[in-house]
């Protein structure tokens, strides 16, 4: 049993804690947060709590840290964890600059520690099938990835919440949902080489924008077109278009409380085939895959190279959103 400390006990940290209480491979034993109210909610579940991050580093009985803290803390907290010999599962984004992310990844690798990343959408059964169909050649040559992951959950947040801060999350729709689609595009098409992004605030007073559109360019001219909006009722859709066919996945509800997916596949010369995929706890699958990798099981399926490519894309999208320019990704 992997024993974990959850760092950051807001909305998402509390949800991960609840899921881990049902796990047979990783258990939450400590919660860290500066907010007394957040600590009190977790303490009600019989979990120890503290306001001091160092507590998690000092305890010998804690194997791993699950970071749900604001983005700007990730790199320094990962470095501290590496020095303390703790494995790290980090919520997205892994870092806000590629330079910081590489230093953190190097430190974890040098210490022989496992890294996990909060891109749970990779673990959805329909997405796993899409990846399989692509690798098998079932859809032909991949041409375009389309994605939209939009929601209005942030309308309920208080104005001073860090997720709405132009400092803490400067391109709000990207770090909220868009980065998941960037990760899926990378898992299907490889590392992007160029990006153009357009960020605007059209229907809210969010300081960090409510509407984001991104075009990513990959090798061989392949592209991904991604939309992320923070002021519309939930829509979740991804589609991979290939030379021989296409596959579309539509969420029936927000993945936080999934009610399943409708999946349509079309091949040249054949009628569309539509199937229903029932709900699945992909978030827990991701966490448990991380825990099993620590224990010597199957390798964690998101590679260091993919984590690095995602941070580079995150950094480039942010730059393009602010400058309005096409940005090359090195």
BAPA-361765 format. One line per 4 residues: number of its first residue (from 1); for each residue z, x, y of C-alpha. Coordinates in steps of 0.5 Angstrom, whole numbers, plus 500, padded with zeros to 3 digits. Each point is the difference from the previous one (the first is absolute). Layout:
! residues N
NUM	Z/X/Y | ... $
END
This chain:
! residues 330
1	500/500/500 | 498/503/507 | 505/499/505 | 497/499/507 $
5	503/499/507 | 496/495/505 | 499/503/507 | 499/494/505 $
9	502/494/498 | 496/495/504 | 495/495/498 | 496/504/495 $
13	506/505/498 | 504/494/498 | 494/497/496 | 500/506/496 $
17	507/500/499 | 500/493/497 | 494/502/495 | 504/507/498 $
21	506/496/498 | 495/497/494 | 497/506/498 | 502/504/493 $
25	498/507/503 | 502/500/507 | 506/498/503 | 503/500/507 $
29	506/503/501 | 501/501/508 | 497/497/506 | 499/503/506 $
33	499/497/507 | 503/501/507 | 501/492/501 | 506/497/498 $
37	497/494/498 | 495/503/496 | 505/504/496 | 504/493/499 $
41	495/496/497 | 499/506/495 | 507/501/499 | 500/493/497 $
45	496/502/494 | 505/505/498 | 497/506/503 | 503/505/504 $
49	498/501/507 | 500/505/505 | 498/501/507 | 499/508/499 $
53	493/502/497 | 504/507/498 | 504/496/495 | 494/499/495 $
57	498/507/500 | 507/502/499 | 501/496/494 | 499/503/493 $
61	499/494/496 | 494/498/505 | 493/502/497 | 495/497/505 $
65	500/497/507 | 496/494/502 | 498/501/507 | 499/493/504 $
69	502/503/506 | 495/500/507 | 494/504/499 | 502/506/504 $
73	506/502/496 | 496/500/493 | 498/508/501 | 507/502/502 $
77	503/496/495 | 495/502/494 | 502/508/502 | 507/498/500 $
81	499/497/493 | 496/506/497 | 506/505/503 | 505/495/496 $
85	496/500/494 | 499/492/500 | 493/497/498 | 497/496/506 $
89	497/493/500 | 497/499/507 | 498/493/503 | 493/501/503 $
93	498/503/504 | 502/507/497 | 500/503/507 | 497/499/506 $
97	497/507/501 | 496/504/495 | 503/506/501 | 507/497/499 $
101	498/497/494 | 497/506/497 | 507/504/502 | 504/494/496 $
105	495/500/494 | 500/508/499 | 508/500/501 | 500/494/494 $
109	495/504/496 | 504/507/501 | 506/496/497 | 497/497/494 $
113	502/493/503 | 496/494/499 | 497/496/506 | 498/492/500 $
117	497/496/505 | 501/493/502 | 492/498/499 | 502/494/495 $
121	494/497/500 | 497/505/496 | 504/497/494 | 497/493/501 $
125	497/498/493 | 493/498/504 | 500/507/504 | 501/504/493 $
129	494/496/497 | 496/501/506 | 501/508/500 | 499/499/492 $
133	493/497/502 | 498/505/505 | 502/506/495 | 496/497/494 $
137	494/499/505 | 500/492/499 | 499/499/507 | 495/506/501 $
141	500/504/506 | 506/498/505 | 497/499/506 | 505/496/505 $
145	507/498/499 | 502/494/505 | 508/498/501 | 504/496/504 $
149	507/500/500 | 503/496/505 | 506/496/501 | 505/497/506 $
153	507/502/497 | 501/504/506 | 500/494/505 | 507/499/497 $
157	503/507/502 | 504/501/506 | 496/504/506 | 504/506/499 $
161	499/501/492 | 497/507/499 | 494/497/496 | 498/497/507 $
165	501/507/504 | 494/504/503 | 504/506/499 | 503/499/492 $
169	493/496/498 | 495/502/505 | 494/496/496 | 504/494/498 $
173	495/497/495 | 499/506/497 | 507/502/498 | 501/493/498 $
177	495/498/495 | 493/504/502 | 503/506/497 | 500/497/493 $
181	492/498/500 | 499/508/503 | 504/502/493 | 496/495/496 $
185	493/503/503 | 502/507/499 | 502/498/492 | 493/497/500 $
189	495/504/504 | 504/507/501 | 502/503/506 | 497/498/507 $
193	497/505/504 | 499/495/507 | 503/494/503 | 499/496/506 $
197	506/495/502 | 501/494/505 | 507/498/502 | 501/494/504 $
201	506/495/502 | 497/494/501 | 505/494/498 | 507/503/500 $
205	504/505/505 | 500/505/494 | 501/507/504 | 496/503/494 $
209	494/495/499 | 499/494/496 | 493/501/498 | 497/506/496 $
213	493/501/497 | 498/507/497 | 494/503/497 | 501/506/495 $
217	494/504/498 | 500/504/494 | 495/505/496 | 493/497/498 $
221	500/495/506 | 505/495/497 | 505/496/504 | 506/496/501 $
225	501/495/505 | 507/498/501 | 503/494/504 | 508/500/501 $
229	503/494/505 | 507/499/502 | 499/493/503 | 496/496/495 $
233	503/496/493 | 499/504/494 | 494/502/498 | 499/505/494 $
237	493/502/498 | 497/506/497 | 492/501/497 | 497/506/497 $
241	492/500/501 | 496/504/495 | 493/501/498 | 500/495/494 $
245	506/495/502 | 506/499/504 | 507/498/499 | 504/496/505 $
249	508/499/499 | 503/495/505 | 508/499/500 | 503/493/500 $
253	506/502/504 | 503/506/503 | 501/506/495 | 508/499/501 $
257	500/494/497 | 494/500/496 | 497/493/497 | 494/504/496 $
261	493/502/502 | 493/497/499 | 495/505/498 | 492/499/500 $
265	495/505/497 | 493/500/501 | 495/504/496 | 492/500/502 $
269	497/494/496 | 506/497/498 | 504/494/502 | 507/501/504 $
273	506/501/496 | 507/498/503 | 506/501/497 | 508/499/502 $
277	505/506/499 | 507/497/500 | 505/503/504 | 503/507/498 $
281	505/504/503 | 496/506/503 | 505/503/504 | 505/501/494 $
285	495/503/496 | 499/505/506 | 507/502/500 | 501/500/492 $
289	494/504/500 | 503/505/505 | 506/500/496 | 497/501/493 $
293	496/506/503 | 507/503/502 | 502/499/492 | 494/504/498 $
297	496/493/498 | 493/499/502 | 498/504/507 | 500/496/506 $
301	493/497/501 | 500/501/508 | 498/508/500 | 502/505/506 $
305	493/500/502 | 500/493/501 | 506/499/504 | 498/506/504 $
309	493/496/501 | 504/494/502 | 504/504/506 | 494/503/503 $
313	496/493/500 | 506/497/503 | 501/506/505 | 492/499/502 $
317	500/493/500 | 506/500/505 | 496/505/505 | 494/496/499 $
321	504/494/502 | 502/503/506 | 494/504/503 | 495/495/497 $
325	496/506/497 | 497/501/493 | 505/505/497 | 498/505/495 $
329	505/501/494 | 501/507/498 $
END
